[in-house]
Amino acid sequence: MDKLIINGGRKLKGDVSVSGSKNAALPIFVATILAPGKFEISNVPFLRDINTTIKVLDSLGARIEGNGNVVRIDTTGLNNVEATYELVKTMRASVLVLGPLLARHGRARVSLPGGCAIGARPIDQHLKGLKALGAEIRLEHGYVEATAKKLKGTRINFDMPTVGGTEHLMMTATLAKGVTLLENAAREPEIVDLANMLNLMGAQIEGAGTDTIRIEGVKELSPVDYRVMPDRIEAGTFMVAAAITGGDVRISNMQLEHLDALVFKLQDAGVEILNKDGIVRVKGPKKLRSINIKTRPYPGFPTDMQAQFMALMCIADGASVIAENIFENRFMHVSELIRFGADITIDGKSAIVKGIKKLSGAPVMATDLRASASLILAGLAAEGQTEITRIYHLDRGYEAIEKKLAGLGADIVRVKE
Ligand code: EPU
């Protein structure tokens, strides 16, 4: 197993480029199931979760070839309709294949994902939607077995905005007969990216990015070439890296408008952000101010930036209240941040962070993807050495992060344990 060693206290400076979005690429790969033929997906980040998605598609009978950040997927011979427990338990997003398999083949058998480190994360909304579209669903031996002669468009009102649920039903409804309305839909940019690809394939989707999405079913879809959008969470993580080290970083290949909620909070904290000619320059202040945040569905403050923002608030002036409203167990980084000397107490859904002058480097353990990022950020700002173990979590979602940070002047290396 690899670990990261960071010698903190260096101000980050220079240029960094953001990779393609993990959370957009995953459903985009799954969408290739909907049409037989050859797809070319570019700007694909090199990540463990992408590898898992490739394994899922391969197990279904697709042929996949990768060349750097371009992946070619041929779904002509995709005839298997089962996604096993082995694959789904490694990555929950694999469950998104259920609806597309059902739409293309009339049946599917997909393992239920089970629990997750950040919360229970049920898929009841996905299943409710598939049933409403006319699927017959049975749960047997830990698997969801779904069949449908013909899916029929309908109105689906989500109990809460769910990113995966919205993506899943939007993909499935493209091949249903008639019109489907997804109400109280999630509005994340990754959903818009997926809808853009589906529309290129011949789907008729309107309203992606709003809370009501209208999908008019079509008879068939065709394969396309598609470029994945930049990763807004990776971009946000670099913005916080600049801020927490008092650095001056220029970030390219990012879409700042996807990060409005974070940008306002960083500016309130005293961080300078300039957007010019597609490059975002972030300058950390001498002293950060404490700011409260509440995570919310997009366009609110993203839960995927909560841990990183908390690391920042650890060295801000004053006290900050950080409320996590999306996942019930997404404070696992708190006890690790406390090992850096941070002053944090948890009260229900909120963490109260009292800023201190300096963090001090420590051996810590990564618990999930974004928690890992927050520990790196704390390590970059801390005095002395930090050692982060269990970084396989990090490799699920950040492409070559230690190399990118080293390119900005950070003293960070990956070593084999
Ligand atoms: N929920 C249900 N029932 C459902 C679906 C969701 O109760 O059927 C609940 C969840 O338990 C959660 C809330 O609704 O409390 C929102 O979950 P959502 O479905 O939106 O999350 P997701 O689709 O499983 C995606 C990202 C996550 C990100 C969340 C929220 C992907 C592959 N994953 O998950 O990304 O945190 O949206 O924005 O797109 C990450 O990248 O680190 C990550 C965890």
Residues whose N, C-alpha, C, O or C-beta is under 5 A from the ligand:
A	BS01	EPU	N23 A93 R121 P122 I123 D124 Q125 H126 M160 P161 T162 V163 G164 G165 T303 D304 I326 F327 L369 R370
